[in-house]
């Protein structure tokens, strides 16, 4: 039976009230300067900038703007709280906006964002014990839901009806379920979870999870039953992408490989030697995988066939 936890739905006003800044939220702008005449000047097209990361943990892809949305955990929480931010990256890896969410801390609380997902015009971020929401077009915070017993939310997936599934990697082995109206419950707990990390929703609405602790790729029905278990080539897994045809890609943050699992076939390695291959995303326009590399403060790009 599912364990229902206390709902911790925060309104936008409450989220703003707990932020360190006192002003109004403002999203960052694409790279540029103000010239000597005082005119705002965008960066010229013959300049390419790479980087803008601080502990890059996950990414999502916005096909409408053809941009990669990269989460940055920032410095450790024991050094500085509320230091997380979000970058916008062009599909070739160049920087569009260094700090889109996080240009200032006014109206913003974003401590250590790890997993992320996009659904119905909303960017979702797993942030310690909170799931935070942002407007995908403006970056404006849209509130947050507290998961009271979470000890470290990590991977996140959003179903068609807006239900969020988030992994708790450290401490209690759990997948939490947060409904669109903010009700929090335990969706799955214990084995076969083994330091669960990446979460994604497949074409049938099932919830798929990968573990750091082994190489299992576990498919749960919406009722919480295990309906299928597949295996990546290596363990220590973090990222999970599922394509429309059911093909799964799994990245190993521990061993640096990317496994491809075609429906009904054994896994095969399609890339290797990627340090700290974290929670990747799929760029559906350029047909490529994009893999944040954690403390390497970089993104890796893998063109697909």
N, C-alpha and C positions, 0 to 999 in steps of 0.2 A: 504494500500500500504506500502511496506517495505521502511524504511528510510535508505538510503545509506549514510554511513559516510566516512570520509576521510581515505584512506588506510594508515596504518602505518607500512609497511613492512620494517624490519631492516635486513640487511645482517649480516652474521656472523662477518664480519670485524667491522661493526657498533656496534654489541653487545659486541664484545671484547673491542672496544674503550671506551665504557661507563662503563666498569667494573672497580672496584676499584683497582684490582691488575694489575701489569704491565707485568707479566711473561706469560708463555704459560700455557693453561689449562692442568691440570693433574687430573685424577680421583683418588679417594682414593683406597686403597688396602684392601683385607680381613684382619681381625684381626691377628696381629702377632707383633713381635718385632725384634730388632737386638741384637743378643746375645753378650757376652763379647768378643768373637773372631771376632766380626764384621760381622757375617753371618746372613742374613735375615732368621728368623725362624717363620714359621706359627704357630698359636696356636694349641696345641695338641688336639686330638679328644676327650679326656676325660674331657675337660673344656667346660662349657656351659655359655654363656654370654647373658643376657637379658637387654633390655633397648635401649639406644642410641636415644632417642626421645626428641624433644623440641617443644611442641605444635603440636602434630601429628594430622593432619587434614584429609588426604586422603591417600589411597593406591591403587595400581594397581598390577596385577599379571603377571609375565613374565613366561609363561609355558616352554619356551625354556631352561631357566636356572633354572626353578623351584624355583624362588625367588619372595618374596614380595617386591615391590618398594614403600617405605613409604615416604610421603612428610612431611617435618618439617618446620613450619612457622618461627621458631626461636623466638628471642625476639621481642617485639613490635617495629614498625618502628620509633616511637618517641624516642626510646632508641638507636637503631642502625639499619641503613639501610643495605641492602645486607647481611642479616644474615641467609637466608633460606638455607636448605640443603636437601639432599635425602639420605636415608638409604636403604641398602639391608638387608632383613630379611629372614632367613630360614623358611620353612613351619611349624616348631615346635615352632617358636617364638624366637629362638636364633639369635644372631646377626651374620651376614655374613660380612658386611662392615658398620662401623658406619657412616662415611661420604663418600659416593661414589661420589656424586656431592656436592662439598662444602668442600673438604679436604683442599683446598686453595681458595682464591678469585681470583687468577690469571686467566684471561680470562673468568671470570664468573660474571654475575649479576643475582641474585636470591633473591628477597627482601622478600616476604611473600607468598610462594606458598601454595595454598589451594587445589582446585580440580586438578585431574590428570587423564590421560587416555593414553593408548598405542594403536598405530595403525601403521601397516606396518613398524615396526622397529624403530618407533619414540615415545619418551615419550613426552607428552604434559602436560604443567603445567599452571594453571591459577594463575597469579602473579600480584595482585592489578589491574592494567589497561593494562596488557600485557598477551599475550599467548606466552609462551616460548616453544621451541622445543629442544630436546636433542637426540643424537644418543643412542638407547637403548643398544647397545653392549658396547660402550666406554664411555658413559656419556658426550661426547663432545657436547657443545652448537651448535645448528644448526640454530640460528637466533630467531627472535621474531616478533610478530605482535602487534602493539599498537591498543587498542580500545579507541579512543579519549574521548568519553563521559562516559566511565565506572567509577563507583565510588567504586567498589569492586567486581571483578570477583570471582566466587566461584566454583560452579559445572561445569564440562566440559565433553562433549561426542564428539566422532569423528565418522562420518559416513563412509561408505565404500569408498566413493570417496575422502576422506580426508577433507571434510567440518567439521569445528569445531563449536559446539554449546556451548555457555558459559552463565551461569546465572549471573545476577547482583543482588545481594541479598539486599544490602543496598541502600537507595535512590530510584532512578527510578526502577520500577519493569520491568525488561527486560530479554529477552534471545537474545544474540547476535549471529550472524552467521558470520563466517570467512571462506571464500572459500580457497581452496588449494593454490591459487595464491595471497592470502592476501587481498582480498576485504572484507571490514567490513560493515555489515548492521544490522538493527534491525529486528530480526526474529519474536518476539512476545513482546507485551508490555501491561501492565495493566491487569485487571481481565481477566481470573481466576488466574493469577499469584498473589501470596501473600507471599512476601519475598521468591522468588524461590531459590532453592538450588541445590539438586542433579539432574544431567542430564544423561540420557543414551539413547542409540539407540536400538530399538527392532529389531526382526528378519525381519520385513517388511520395515525397513528403516525409521520408524517413530521416532520422538523425544519425549521422555518421561521425564517429569519434576515433582519433588515433591516440596512442599512448607513448609517453616517453619511456616508460618502464619495459616495454617489449615492442614487437613489430606488428601487433594486432591492429586491424582496421575493422571496427565493430559497427554494425548497422543495427540501430534500434527502431522499432516501430513507434509511432506517436503514442502508443499505449505503454511504452517502456520495456517491451519484450525484445530480446536479442533475436533478430531474424537472419543474420548472416555475419560470419567472421571471415575476413580475408587477411592476407599478410603482406606487408611490404618486404622488400629484400633485406633491409636492415632495421634495427630498432632505434630507440631514442628519437621518436618522431614528434614533430611540432606542427608543420603545415599540412593542410589538406585542401585540395581543389577537386571539384567534381564537375565534369563537362556534361553537356546536354545528352551525349550518347552514353553516359554512364561511366566513362573512363575516369579513373581516379589518379591523382598525382599526390604523392606523399613525400614531404621533405624531412630529412633526419637532422635535427639540430645537433645531435651528438656525433654523428659519423659523416655528415656532409654530403649524403647522396640524395637523389630524387628518384623514387620508384614510380613506375607507371603500372597501373593495374587495369587492364582492359576487361570488360565483362566476360566472365567465364574463363579467364586465362590467368596464369601465374604472373606474379610481379616481375618486372625487369627494370634494371637501373638505366636511366637515360642521361644522367649527369652525376658527377662525383667531385669530391675535393672542394666543396663549398663550405668554408668555415662558418659555423653557427647558422646553418640554414634554417631560418625561423618560419613564421607563419606567412606563407606565400599567398599571392593572389593571381588570378587569371585575367590578362588583358585580352578581351574578346575582339577588339578591333585589330590589333597587331598580331593576334594569335601567339602570345608569349606568356610564359610564367615569369613573375617578378618575385624575388625572394629577399626579404630583409635579412641582414647578417649581424643582428644584435650589436655587440660591442665593437664590431668592425666598422660600424657607422657607415654602411654601404648597402646598396641593392645589387643583386645579381639578376641577370636577364637570360632566359632560356627560350629561344625561338622554337616553336613546335612545328612538326611536319604539316 
